[in-house]
Amino acid sequence: MARMLGMSASEIDVDTPLEHYGLDSLQAVQLSGDLESIIKKKMSPTLAWDYPTINDIVLQLARGQ
């Protein structure tokens, strides 16, 4: 995520909406695709909009999204 946004990981607060950091719709879809590749499970392309913070995404993935 940090690399995608051109930031260091320490600059990103996991409870701040990703949109705050300038995440656009193309990057949001890319995030879904990247997560699919990592966890080998289909992700919704709207994942970052449905779950707007890193913590929200992690919690949803932990629930078995």
Secondary structure as GFF3:
##gff-version 3
##sequence-region A 1 65
A	DSSP	alpha_helix	2	5	.	.	.	ID=ss1
A	DSSP	three_ten_helix	9	11	.	.	.	ID=ss2
A	DSSP	three_ten_helix	18	21	.	.	.	ID=ss3
A	DSSP	alpha_helix	25	39	.	.	.	ID=ss4
A	DSSP	alpha_helix	47	50	.	.	.	ID=ss5
A	DSSP	alpha_helix	54	62	.	.	.	ID=ss6
###
